[in-house]
């Protein structure tokens, strides 16, 4: 399956369809800003000529870069065809919906689906399956947690998407939700499900009145339900 970036597109429009290709992932730039980091790319996934029913975007972190689309536009201007993998560039990516992996797993054989993940430099696949040192180093950057893993869909993709390709079952695991406070600051809230003290499906949120417990829970539910601040269409407007 071909993966190709098209430069200088309208960021409010879907990634363009690719002529002469039956199965492909088309990418284009998006201007969405996650606390100073613009890592989002628009996506159109087509398999056997059919646009797949999955609404997702790709978050991509490039080394020493805070605006992914701008860097990709520059590479295209210097002669890059836009086809992945990106040559001579250190990068990792995370899709915003785990259904992307489910479609790959159901539509392609083992070799082809792994090839797609490798060309995208999928963070979960590289870190947990390939044990790629460069990917591990990029994942330690604050931009990885504050931008690529800011919403619950991306967290689920990173934690569990790769498991489909190695025969493991997904579970609810520890994760951190980065919410936007009323003062417009990024605040990490850890959720611990892998606890030796509490049951598997229990978390306790403790704090004095007025600290923001209800706001945190509302934000979490909005990301799960994709409403309010978790609504992609609202946040991209």
C-alpha positions in Angstrom: 0.0 0.0 0.0 1.4 3.4 -1.0 1.7 6.1 1.6 2.1 9.6 0.1 2.1 13.2 1.4 0.7 15.9 -0.8 2.2 19.3 -0.1 0.6 22.8 0.2 -3.0 21.5 0.5 -5.9 23.4 2.2 -5.5 22.1 5.8 -9.3 22.2 6.3 -9.9 19.7 3.4 -9.4 15.9 3.5 -6.1 14.6 2.1 -6.5 14.3 -1.7 -7.3 11.0 -3.5 -4.3 9.6 -5.5 -4.9 8.9 -9.2 -3.8 5.5 -10.5 -3.7 3.9 -7.1 -6.2 1.3 -5.7 -4.9 1.1 -2.1 -3.2 3.9 -0.4 -2.9 6.2 2.6 -3.0 9.9 1.4 -1.6 12.5 3.8 -1.8 16.3 3.8 -0.9 19.1 6.2 -3.0 20.3 9.1 -2.5 23.6 11.0 -3.9 22.4 14.4 -1.7 23.6 17.3 -1.2 21.5 20.4 0.5 23.9 22.9 3.0 25.1 20.3 3.4 21.7 18.6 1.8 21.2 15.2 2.1 17.5 14.5 -1.2 16.7 12.8 -1.7 15.4 9.3 -5.0 14.8 7.5 -5.6 11.3 6.2 -7.6 9.5 3.5 -7.4 5.7 3.6 -8.4 3.9 0.4 -8.3 0.1 -0.1 -9.2 -1.6 -3.3 -10.7 1.6 -4.6 -13.0 2.1 -1.6 -12.6 5.0 0.9 -12.5 3.3 4.3 -15.0 4.4 7.0 -12.6 5.6 9.6 -12.3 9.2 10.7 -8.7 9.6 11.9 -5.6 11.8 11.6 -1.9 11.0 11.9 0.2 12.7 14.5 3.8 12.8 13.4 6.9 13.9 15.4 10.0 14.8 13.4 13.3 15.3 15.3 14.0 19.0 15.9 10.7 20.1 14.3 7.6 21.7 15.9 5.6 22.0 12.6 5.4 18.7 10.8 3.5 19.8 7.6 5.9 22.7 7.1 8.9 20.4 7.2 7.3 18.0 4.8 6.4 20.9 2.4 10.1 21.9 2.5 11.2 18.4 1.7 8.9 18.2 -1.2 10.2 21.6 -2.5 13.7 20.1 -2.4 12.7 17.1 -4.5 11.1 14.5 -2.2 8.2 12.8 -4.0 6.1 12.7 -0.8 6.2 8.9 -0.8 7.0 7.1 2.5 9.3 6.3 4.2 10.8 9.8 4.5 14.5 9.4 3.5 17.2 10.6 6.0 14.7 11.9 8.5 14.1 10.6 12.1 10.4 10.5 12.8 7.6 8.6 14.6 3.8 8.7 14.2 0.6 7.7 16.0 -2.9 7.5 14.4 -5.7 9.1 16.3 -8.0 6.0 16.0 -7.2 2.4 16.7 -9.6 1.3 13.9 -6.8 2.2 11.5 -4.9 -0.9 12.8 -8.0 -3.0 12.7 -8.5 -2.2 9.0 -4.9 -2.9 8.2 -5.1 -6.2 10.0 -8.2 -7.3 8.3 -7.4 -6.2 4.7 -3.7 -7.1 4.4 -1.5 -10.0 5.0 1.2 -10.1 7.8 4.0 -8.8 5.6 2.1 -6.0 3.9 0.6 -4.6 7.2 4.0 -4.7 8.9 5.5 -2.9 5.9 2.9 -0.1 6.3 3.7 0.3 10.0 7.4 0.4 9.3 7.1 3.0 6.6 5.0 5.2 8.9 7.4 4.6 11.7 4.5 3.8 13.9 5.6 4.6 17.5 3.9 1.6 19.2 5.1 -0.9 16.6 8.7 0.5 16.6 9.0 0.7 20.4 7.2 -2.4 21.5 7.8 -4.8 18.6 11.0 -3.7 16.8 12.6 -2.2 19.9 13.9 0.7 17.8 16.3 2.9 19.9 15.7 6.1 17.8 11.9 5.8 18.3 12.4 5.3 22.0 14.4 8.5 22.2 11.8 10.5 20.3 9.1 9.2 22.6 10.9 10.7 25.6 10.4 14.2 24.2 7.7 16.3 25.9 6.1 16.9 22.4 5.3 13.2 22.2 3.1 13.2 25.3 1.7 16.7 24.9 0.9 16.4 21.2 1.0 12.9 19.8 -0.7 11.3 22.9 -2.8 14.3 23.9 -6.2 12.5 23.3 -7.5 9.1 24.4 -7.7 7.8 20.8 -4.0 8.3 20.2 -3.2 6.8 23.6 -5.2 3.7 22.8 -3.5 3.5 19.4 0.0 3.7 20.9 -0.7 1.3 23.7 -2.7 -1.4 21.9 -2.7 -1.0 18.1 0.5 -3.0 17.6 -0.9 -5.9 19.6 -3.1 -6.9 16.7 0.0 -7.8 14.7 1.7 -9.9 17.3 -1.2 -11.9 18.5 -1.7 -10.2 21.9 -5.1 -9.1 23.4 -5.6 -5.5 24.2 -6.4 -4.5 27.8 -7.0 -1.3 29.8 -3.6 -0.1 30.8 -2.1 2.9 32.5 -2.3 6.1 30.5 -2.0 9.9 31.0 -4.6 12.3 29.8 -3.2 15.8 28.9 -6.1 18.2 29.5 -6.4 21.9 28.8 -7.0 23.7 32.1 -9.2 26.8 32.5 -5.9 28.8 32.4 -5.1 27.2 29.0 -2.2 25.2 30.3 -1.5 21.5 29.5 -2.0 19.4 32.7 -1.1 15.7 32.7 -3.5 13.5 34.7 -2.3 9.9 35.2 -4.8 7.0 35.3 -3.4 3.8 36.8 -5.2 0.6 36.0 -2.3 -1.7 36.5 -2.3 -1.4 40.3 -1.5 -4.0 42.9 -3.7 -2.1 45.5 -6.9 -1.4 43.6 -9.1 -3.6 41.4 -8.3 -3.7 37.7 -11.2 -1.3 36.7 -11.0 1.2 39.6 -9.2 4.6 39.8 -9.6 7.2 42.6 -9.4 10.9 42.0 -8.6 12.7 45.2 -8.2 16.4 46.0 -9.7 19.4 47.9 -12.8 21.2 46.7 -12.2 23.5 43.8 -9.0 21.8 42.5 -10.6 20.6 39.3 -11.7 17.0 39.9 -15.1 17.4 38.1 -13.4 19.3 35.3 -10.9 16.5 34.8 -13.6 13.9 34.7 -15.7 15.9 32.2 -12.6 16.3 30.0 -12.0 12.6 30.0 -15.6 11.8 29.1 -15.5 14.4 26.3 -12.4 12.7 24.8 -14.0 9.3 25.0 -17.3 10.5 23.5 -15.6 13.0 21.1 -17.7 15.9 22.2 -16.8 19.3 23.5 -13.0 19.7 23.7 -12.7 16.1 22.4 -14.7 16.8 19.3 -12.3 16.6 16.3 -14.5 18.8 14.1 -14.9 21.4 16.9 -11.2 21.4 17.7 -10.2 21.7 14.1 -12.5 24.6 13.4 
